[in-house]
Amino acid sequence: MEAKINKQAQTIDRLSAELDSLVSNPQSEEAKENSKLKYQISQLQKAIAEERTNLKPLEVEMSASILDSLVSLFTVAIAGAFPNVPFIKAAVNPTSPKQEKFGDYQCNSSMQIAGMLKDAGEKIAPRDVAKKILDNIPSNNLIKETTIAGPGFINVFMCQKYMVNRIGELNNLGVQYDKSKSRGRKVVVDYSSPNIAKEMHVGHLRSTIIGDSIANLFEAYGYEVLRINHVGDWGTQFGMLIAHLIDLFPDYDKNVPRISDLQKFYKESKKRFDDEEDFKKRAYENVVKLQSHDPAIHKAWQAICEVSRIEFQKVYDRLQITGLKEVGESFYQDKMNAVVDQLKKRDLLEFDDGRYIMWAPGIEIPLTVVKTGGGYTYDTSDLTALNYRVNEIKGDILIYVVDCGQELHFRQVFAAASKAGFYDAAQTRVEHAGFGVVLGEDKKKFKTRSGETVRLVDLLDEGIKRANDQLLERGREKELTAQEMKDAADAVAYGCIKYADLKSNRKNDYVFSFDQMLDIRGNTAAYLLYQLTRIRSVNRKVEGKITDEEISKIATSGQFDLADPREFKLAKTILRFHEILSQAQRDLLIHPICEWMYDLSNAFSQFYDKCYIIEKKDGKEEIKVGRLILASATASVMEAAFKILGIRTLHKM
Ligand SMILES: NC(=[NH2+])NCCC[C@H](N)C(=O)O
């Protein structure tokens, strides 16, 4: 019985998440008009309602995310107030800065419920709906007060005592992540994934940066995260690369070939392939030999992979990307036969002009599973990889951080895999987290002045140079040691490159601009890292005047208040941490974390300008301990957020 309820609860969660992402997906704003989407939404609502009716009574689920807790409280209240309404999840949002005087959060479900009641023939004004909802709010320690505004909005004011306790806890324990939902669950994140023997380009940089922070996010909440580098290390192009390698480096199996420029090597091979008949023939033979594991040819292939790997690793080392495990396309070679056999057995493949294709439900273009001549494709290897990740690795969540250009490919693969029974969407969350292309400041494809692809190492070098120049401009070499200067330049350069990417909605194209990303006055890592050093230095003001123990005692007892509106605002922003991260896990969008960090830093500045840590009263100094606690809580959540973004913080800069 318990297990059944759990499963239903999970189904509701999943459906709600699907619904939320349909409704909140910014790109689908116009598409909302789209009747297909509307239908989907109403079907989802119905499905949720059905699950709900089997699952009574609803229970309040309080969590570290204040928003999620409020949603739960209101959801329960609505179910209690209107047991016959086919139930929806309460719509609660934090109020915008302009509306803050009307409340901290707002629930606007009353109108919708009144509409649903009206459809069912019952007339009741939204404001009366709101009253009834409020009568049914379960007792809790979160809400201080509520008001009904306008046509039936419910404004929620947060309880200060609750906030004080949570801030005190942050001071004493640091950020705590609720791991109850992640226990024993695995997340597979496929990211970076460059191609062997080709230059790793800015697209792979995006994938690396975004993928790494998605992986960090799930890991923070206790999931077992597998970071998979699905490198393109297989395919017919290796035939020609191997032929060229054998000609140029006959001792390839003894010494790592010194190919300094793989791009050039690739181009040379291609040219010979196109021009020389004999070379072409050898290239084809190599493909066959590679597939049949001919030892010498296999070694040549490995040598080429090794050269690439060394190049990739340079980028990973500099960006401090760790834990990324290479499981490339070649890994699935021997597993593809079995998958194709299964598909054939289930009669899912269609013979079409020499090749085997597979139609996936709802998708106009079929997958090519077997090429004319028997070879496999990118579709085949991804179907196989998905099957492996679900059924061998036992992943519960699969995430593919790959450019939006491959959106159709992933829709095909996911739909086909589900049709083939490789996974059940009710059990396994499988998502393509796509991202847009990188543009230069001229809004054209990102290239060097001479039109070449930008080498990532060069790009990173330039970042370091610019960050260093900036530090010199600010005269920092007078304060910092040589090592501190180097650390600062590294952290600022890589931090800024990462942050600039992460702060824009990944689905959009993104303009790469060093000037913007390094601007110490803008919403950049440079600015935020600097803010963090300031926040951390607050303690210095009271050095020798109060001990950490005394501070933590006050934090524990909750004997401080948030009387000044700037203190209150800062506390409220700090406490949105888990709400923001919970949404990020739902949407796989990182930019709201950056927006929140910027808000947090602004809230801190406003607080710090007006709320003095030491106040003079009748000629006596009074230490405002609550303010110290607020500053330390700010630093804790900010550091935690930087960690998730994969950005190293500094003590001095
Ligand atoms: N499972 C995957 N298909 N992952 C992404 C691979 C990306 C591919 N190597 C590329 O550079 O475009």
The ligand as an ORCA input file, in Angstrom:
! r2SCAN-3c Opt
* xyz 1 1
  N      25.388     11.170    -26.469
  C      25.749     12.174    -27.262
  N      25.334     12.181    -28.487
  N      26.464     13.151    -26.741
  C      26.924     14.297    -27.473
  C      28.020     14.039    -28.436
  C      28.441     15.296    -29.134
  C      29.239     15.096    -30.385
  N      30.468     14.409    -30.151
  C      29.505     16.473    -31.007
  O      30.591     16.985    -30.918
  O      28.602     17.031    -31.583
*
